[in-house]
Amino acid sequence: MPRKKHPKKDIEDALQYAEQHGWFIDVGGSHAWGRMYCPYNDTNCRCGEFCIASIWSTPKNPANHARQVKRVVDNCTAQRTQNFED
């Protein structure tokens, strides 16, 4: 079943970017629209800092939040290691 779309277009685009890189989006939860989870779930990945990220439903600046989401995906150390090995 497809997930619910985010109401802000910039953030929805960033979430689709994350999904293309294997990240899992879990919609729902308290105080957030949802969370995204790294597909590698590596304990060495920056002490877990980048393994889970919250997605806000109504951020003050949706474009900045979308950039932050993409930055989390791009800075995933497990993903970099995986891409380097390929």
Buried (B, 14 or more C-beta within 10 A) or exposed (E): EEEEEBEBEBBBBBBEBBBEBBBEBEBEEEEBBBBBBBBBEBEEBEEEEBBEBEBBEEBEEBEEBBBBBBEBBEEBBBBEEBEEEE
